Amino acid sequence: MMIEERGGDRDLVDSRQRRMAEEDLDSSMCIEAGAGTGKTRLLVNRYLNLLRKGKAECREIVAITFTEKAASQ
């Protein structure tokens, strides 16, 4: 699955895809989008859902980011 940026629009192409990325916890996926489109927020929500639904424990999740802005989130 790929989530892309639409032209000059900073919104993700499809809110259904965003929701699926946050809630489909049994699938692996690749998230691609431009700066400021909400990738980090999407991933944080996915991690929180994994924890809330008992699909993972804190010690099983590793999150790595490569920008200062995303790291501060």
C-alpha positions, 0 to 999 in steps of 0.5 A: 500500500502506498499513500501519496501526496496529491499535486500541490495539495498537502492532504493524503489522497484518500482518508480511507487509506489513512484510516486503513493504515492506522487500523489494519494492524495485521498488515505491513505497509509502506507509507510514502508522502511529502513533508508535512502530510502527516506521516509521523502522526499516522504512524504514532496513531498506528503504534497507539492502536497496536498497544490499545488492542494488545497486538504489541507491547511497548518493548516490541515497537521501535520507531525511527525518524530522520528529521528534527521536526518529526523527532520532536513529535 
